[in-house]
Amino acid sequence: MKVLVIGGDGYCGWATALHLANKGYEVGILDNLIRRHWDAKLGVDTLTPIAPIHQRLQRWKDLTGKAIALYVGDINNYDFLIQSLRDFGPDSIVHFGEQRSAPYSMIDREHAVMTQTNNVVGTLNILFAMRDEFPDCHLVKLGTMGEYGTPNIDIEEGYIEIEHNGRKDTLPYPKQPGSFYHLSKVHDSHNIHFACKIWGLRATDLNQGIVYGVLTEETGMDELLVNRLDYDGVFGTALNRFCIQAAIGHPLTVYGKGGQTRGLLDIRDTVRCIEIAVNNPAEPGNFRVFNQFTELFSVGDLAMMVKKAGTAMGINVEIDHVANPRVELEEHYFNAKNTKLLDLGLQPHFLSDSLLDSLLNFAVKYKHRVDHNEILPKVSWRR
């Protein structure tokens, strides 16, 4: 099977491309490499040193004998996109190629507009390309659990049965996104749903939780294959940030009360979920939604777990409750369903002491690369 990974130079995309190639798929990466440019503009860098994409791919080929095709360009450029698709001829398109940071989308008008234009238009271009020339291709699209918000009822997987005035219907689950980034994902979901309905396309929307970890079987094979690991207040996610903060002796930055509860998963499960979705394509005309996470934790829970793991390693870990830069509930009900991927064979890696030890040791190894000025949040939702 031929799988094109759009956004294959990024955190989840890189690990996924190598995983699928290692499993015997014919893999291509399409990426405009803008994620590296955003780091340069923000003045931050990943904790881990990331080699240029051509060097990464050459090292992968040297080690495994497996070649990964590379297409450098922007999916917002339809001519480039369609030519790349014609050249590669994918059976499945795995779409990671979006601006994926909520804080980045909230910096100012420019970043909000860029996020929505980049994400929504890029996805629309893919849908039209599928309609016109690749109608049997299966789109595996990375969504986010953040589309749902924090409703005071259970979160279903994409759809909910409603009874109103004596009548019943199954409808898309209501969305309450918390940033312009999350809103762009909602727009994507609506557009993909509509395209499947009117054109008979097939798509799987993976509403992913917060991803933690850095090593997969493939990215751990060689220093040149190492994945990025963000710790800054714009692109860093909670557990990864906490482990890096602990490694440099900085108090863990819990926003507000710390009761914000979210779905989380190990990056090793991210790549496996993509493989499962690719291997089990949706039927024509079907917009399928899987909630892609393995466990639920509050931000405060994560901080306490890192503190415990750090203490066991001889690291003194303090926890600070800092003013919350976001507009969100800090204590709330949260119960989300996540059975569909498990039913298809996902065997989760649950968060354990050994994983936290590994992540902390990884952070300690590279702590000399941390810019202490980038630890605290700098983007406010309120201004």
Secondary structure, DSSP 8 states (H G I E B T S, - for coil): -EEEEETTTSHHHHHHHHHHHHTT-EEEEEE--HHHHHHHHHT---SS----HHHHHHHHHHHHS---EEEES-TTSHHHHHHHHHHH--SEEEE--S---HHHHTS-HHHHHHHHIIIIIHHHHHHHHHHHH-TT-EEEEEEEGGGT---SS-B-SSEEEEEETTEEEEEE-----SSHHHHHHHHHHHHHHHHHHHH--EEEEEEE-EEE----TTTTS-GGG------STTT--HHHHHHHHHHTT--EEEETTS--EEEEEEHHHHHHHHHHHHHS---TT-EEEEEE-SEEEEHHHHHHHHHHHHHHTT----EEEE---S-S-SS----B---HHHHTT-------HHHHHHHHHHHHHTGGG--GGGSS----S--
